[in-house]
Amino acid sequence: MPTLILVRHGRSTANTAGVLAGRAPGVALDERGAAQSAALPARLAQVPLTAVVSSPLQRCRETVAPLLDARPWLTLHVEDRISECDYGDWSGRKLAELSDEPLMEVVQHHPSAAAFPGGESMRAMQARAVDAVRDWNARIEQAHGPEATYAMCSHGDIIKSLVADALGMHLDLFQRISVEPCSVTVIRYTRLRPYVVRLGDTGDFGSLAPREDGGAAVERDAAVGGGAGAA
């Protein structure tokens, strides 16, 4: 079965502003995010990609644009099932403000029971994303063979939920997984089990340095939105 390269979109204007973007339109990459996406083709230069699949949201499309420019023979496939979680009434609100909501504690510690007002549940989010990957694995294998590799650009919570599925982890543990903006996560699927061979790889260890407020940098990713406050 194919190897899947999961790319989280580059840092966005919502990440910088500490806003839970959700599916709100007009959320673009910020200056750093654009630089991250520009570096993506070189990072993946040795990988013979057979396809590029993206969430329909602007920040994901912008992230893969340089990669597609570098490989003009590849077609962009848009997949709605790997779009951001539908945060419903929470979309567009400040994360600092949402931290006082009782539901946020459920999201962090018991996400399989969390459903966003006016949006979807985290269980539904994971189910649609896993179904999308299974379908694309079959499609890629049929078209390009079992050794094929393809890229998929999505969002923090989506990628974390896919990693949890690949590791056989309950969704309630997925907040232990960290994927920074424009990080690369690789899952090699086989007939009997998936193997996670890269996790949140940015090629930059600067994010491991202590923050000025004394917290561990990786803790910024333990938030709804896959770490929307991540620098």
C-alpha positions in Angstrom: 0.0 0.0 0.0 1.1 3.6 -0.5 3.2 5.9 1.7 1.3 9.0 2.8 3.2 12.3 3.4 1.0 14.5 5.6 1.8 18.2 5.6 0.3 20.6 8.0 -0.3 24.0 6.3 2.2 26.7 7.0 1.7 29.3 9.7 -1.4 31.3 9.1 -2.7 34.8 10.0 -5.1 33.0 12.4 -2.2 31.2 14.1 -0.4 34.5 14.6 -3.5 36.2 15.9 -4.4 33.3 18.3 -7.7 32.8 16.6 -9.5 29.5 16.0 -10.0 29.9 12.3 -11.9 26.7 11.6 -13.4 26.9 8.1 -13.7 30.7 8.0 -12.8 32.0 4.6 -9.9 34.3 3.9 -7.4 32.8 6.3 -4.1 33.0 4.4 -0.5 32.1 5.2 1.4 34.8 7.1 4.9 35.9 6.1 6.6 33.0 7.9 4.0 30.5 6.6 4.8 31.6 3.0 8.5 31.1 3.7 7.8 27.6 5.1 5.8 26.7 2.0 8.5 28.0 -0.3 11.0 25.7 1.4 8.7 22.6 1.1 9.8 21.6 -2.5 13.5 21.4 -1.4 12.5 19.4 1.7 10.7 16.8 -0.5 13.0 17.0 -3.5 14.1 13.4 -3.2 10.6 12.0 -2.9 8.9 10.8 -6.1 5.4 12.0 -5.5 2.6 10.6 -7.5 -0.2 13.0 -6.4 -0.9 16.0 -4.2 -4.2 16.1 -2.2 -5.3 19.2 -0.3 -8.0 20.4 2.1 -10.1 23.0 0.2 -9.1 25.8 2.6 -6.9 28.7 1.4 -4.1 28.1 3.8 -3.6 24.5 2.6 -3.8 25.4 -1.1 -1.2 28.2 -0.6 1.1 25.7 1.3 1.2 23.2 -1.6 1.4 25.9 -4.4 5.2 26.0 -4.5 5.4 22.2 -4.5 3.0 22.1 -7.5 5.0 24.9 -9.2 8.1 22.8 -8.8 6.4 19.7 -10.2 4.0 21.0 -12.9 3.2 17.5 -14.0 1.3 16.9 -10.7 -2.4 17.8 -10.4 -3.9 19.2 -7.3 -6.8 17.0 -5.9 -9.1 18.8 -3.5 -10.6 16.6 -0.8 -13.4 18.0 1.4 -13.1 15.2 4.0 -9.7 16.5 5.1 -10.9 20.0 5.7 -10.5 21.6 9.1 -12.8 20.4 11.9 -16.1 22.3 11.8 -15.8 24.2 15.1 -19.2 25.8 14.5 -19.9 28.7 16.8 -16.3 28.6 18.1 -14.9 29.5 14.6 -13.3 32.9 14.5 -13.0 33.3 18.3 -9.8 34.0 20.3 -8.2 30.9 21.8 -7.6 32.8 25.0 -11.3 33.5 25.3 -12.2 29.8 24.5 -9.9 28.6 27.3 -12.6 29.5 29.8 -15.3 27.5 28.1 -16.2 24.2 30.0 -16.1 22.4 26.7 -12.4 23.2 26.2 -11.5 20.9 29.1 -13.4 18.1 27.4 -11.6 18.8 24.1 -8.3 18.5 25.9 -8.9 15.5 28.1 -11.9 13.6 26.6 -12.1 14.7 22.9 -14.1 11.6 21.8 -17.0 13.1 23.8 -16.5 16.7 22.4 -18.9 18.2 19.9 -18.7 21.8 19.0 -21.9 23.9 19.2 -23.2 24.4 15.7 -20.4 22.2 14.4 -19.2 18.6 14.4 -17.9 16.2 16.9 -14.2 15.3 17.1 -15.2 11.6 16.5 -16.9 12.6 13.3 -13.9 14.6 12.2 -11.5 11.6 12.7 -13.9 9.2 11.0 -14.2 11.3 7.8 -10.4 11.9 7.6 -9.6 8.2 8.1 -12.2 7.3 5.4 -10.6 9.8 3.0 -7.1 8.4 3.5 -8.3 4.8 3.1 -10.0 5.8 -0.2 -7.0 7.7 -1.4 -4.7 4.8 -0.5 -6.7 2.5 -2.7 -6.9 5.0 -5.5 -3.2 5.7 -5.5 -2.3 2.1 -5.3 -4.5 1.2 -8.2 -3.1 4.0 -10.4 0.6 3.9 -9.3 1.3 0.6 -7.5 1.8 -0.3 -3.9 5.2 1.5 -3.6 3.7 4.9 -4.5 4.1 7.9 -2.3 1.6 10.9 -2.3 1.3 14.1 -0.3 -1.8 15.4 1.6 -2.0 18.9 3.1 -4.4 19.3 5.9 -4.8 20.7 9.4 -3.4 20.1 12.9 -6.4 18.2 14.4 -6.9 16.2 11.3 -3.3 15.1 11.1 -3.2 14.3 14.8 -6.3 12.2 14.5 -4.9 10.3 11.5 -1.7 9.6 13.5 -3.7 8.3 16.4 -5.6 6.0 14.1 -2.3 4.7 12.6 -0.8 4.1 16.0 -3.9 2.3 17.3 -4.4 5.1 19.9 -7.8 6.1 21.2 -8.9 9.6 20.1 -8.8 10.6 23.8 -5.0 10.4 23.6 -4.5 12.4 20.4 -3.7 15.6 22.2 -0.4 14.0 23.2 0.7 14.3 19.5 2.4 17.5 18.3 2.4 18.7 14.7 3.7 22.2 14.0 2.8 24.4 11.0 4.4 23.0 7.8 5.6 19.9 9.6 5.8 16.7 7.7 4.4 13.4 9.1 4.8 10.2 7.1 2.7 7.1 7.4 3.5 3.9 5.5 0.5 1.7 5.1 0.7 -2.0 4.6 -1.9 -4.8 4.3 -1.8 -5.5 8.1 -0.8 -2.3 9.8 0.4 1.3 9.2 3.8 2.5 10.3 4.5 6.1 11.4 8.0 6.8 10.1 8.1 10.6 10.6 6.1 12.7 13.1 5.9 16.5 13.0 9.3 16.8 11.2 10.2 20.5 10.5 13.9 20.0 10.2 14.2 22.8 12.8 14.8 22.1 16.4 14.4 25.7 17.5 10.9 25.0 18.6 12.2 22.8 21.3 13.9 25.7 23.1 12.1 26.9 26.3 9.7 29.8 25.8 10.1 33.1 27.4 7.2 32.4 29.7 9.0 29.3 30.9 6.7 26.7 29.3 7.8 23.9 27.0 7.4 25.0 23.4 5.6 21.8 22.4 2.8 22.5 24.8 1.5 25.1 22.3 0.3 22.3 20.1 -2.0 20.8 22.8 -4.9 23.0 21.8 -8.0 22.8 19.7 -7.1 23.6 16.1 -3.9 21.5 16.3 -2.0 24.2 18.1 -3.4 27.4 16.6 -1.1 29.4 18.8 2.0 27.7 17.5 4.7 30.1 16.4 
